[in-house]
Amino acid sequence: MGWIYLIIAGMFEIGFTTCLKLSNNFSVLKWSVGFFLCISLSFFLLNKAIQTIPMGTAYAVWTGIGAVGTVIVGMILYKEPADFWRLFFIFLLIGSIIGLKLVSK
């Protein structure tokens, strides 16, 4: 169950970084509320996850999910570059996240 909490927490991390951008320095109320809701849920679920997953592993995976997801959102919504090296390192990060999952007990 801890891994499910962790994956959902990572999704909420993507949500709060996206809402942070859309809130325009917290001047747009609905995106500001979305930010605080997503960040609260993300940390709550991360806390639930570290009850059964080693803290270092959980934090690295949570951060990785958020980083990869946020980069993908940036490429899709904000037309950020998707060149070879950027994609290469995103896939390297995904491979690292999978590796941490495989070696965790």
Secondary structure, DSSP 4 states (H G I P E B T S, - for coil): -HHHHHHHHHHHHHHHHHHHHHTTTTTSHHHHHHHHHHHHHHHHHHHHHTTTS-HHHHHHHHHHHHHHHHHHHHHHHS-----HHHHHHHHHHHHHHHHHHHH--
